[in-house]
């Protein structure tokens, strides 16, 4: 309330309750959810941050299956329409983490222009692919029985990036991390693909996730991305 420069009376007026009711909420009484959501919107906060005890489904340790929108036995079974819908629907943040992931840049003929338009509107895009010359790539190549082709696939993916890497708002880099999953985030939705022994990328299972809580499975994968991103060697681009 202090950050929003609202006292009890002003906040109450904004959401349609008496200022004394606001005082009772400040004193510890938990309002009905409709009012909780109204207050959260008025203050620019999340409901779970203001009243964590009122949302046990968003508390640490809660079974977060509600964040799993759908699950697929193999990444290849994720519908193209879903991928395109997630990409086109993103407004603020796109994160891509994998070894090569060239299919992302082939989703539509206009991926480059689409990402450029989103960045022009303020979106942030971060792409982290593996360093084709690192030890973990050679190891992953052996695990997936790719016959030494993975480094070439990664170099091809960077080639497919094309002018995306030159767009203001796009960051592209290489990592040398032994990945246990790939991660494709589009705002508060994502596709996560846990890596399995001797399975190739398209064979890995895939989870379509939506972020509902700071303590859910979505945030667990998102934090993993942040940890890897901290190690990324950024590519130099000419702008």
JOFENKA-V928459 format. One line per field, one symbol per residue. ss: DSSP state (h for helix, s for strand, l for the rest). psi: psi as a letter, one per 30 degrees, with the letter a starting at -180 (. if undefined). A space follows every 50 residues. Layout:
ss->???
psi->???
//
This chain:
ss->lllllllhhhhhhhhlllhhhhhhhhllllllhhhhhhhhhhhlllhhhh lhhhlhhhllllllhhhsssssllhhhllhhhhhhhhhhlllssssslll lhhhhhllllhhhhhhhhhhlllsssssssllllhhhhhhhhhllllllh hhhhhhhhhhhhhhhhlllsssssslllllssssssllssssssllllll hhhllsssssllllllhhhhhhhhhhhhhlllsslllll
psi->eeefhkaeeeeeeefhlkeeeeeeeeffkklleeeeeeeeeefhlkefee ieffiffglkfkjhfffjelkkekeffkkeeeeeeeeffkfekkkkkaee hffeggelfgeeeeeeeeefgglkkkkjlkjfglefeeeeeeeghfhgfe eeeeeeeeefebfeffkkfkkklklhkjkfllkjkjcgllkkjkklkgkl effklkkjlkkflfgaeefeeeeeeeeeeffkjkkklj.
//
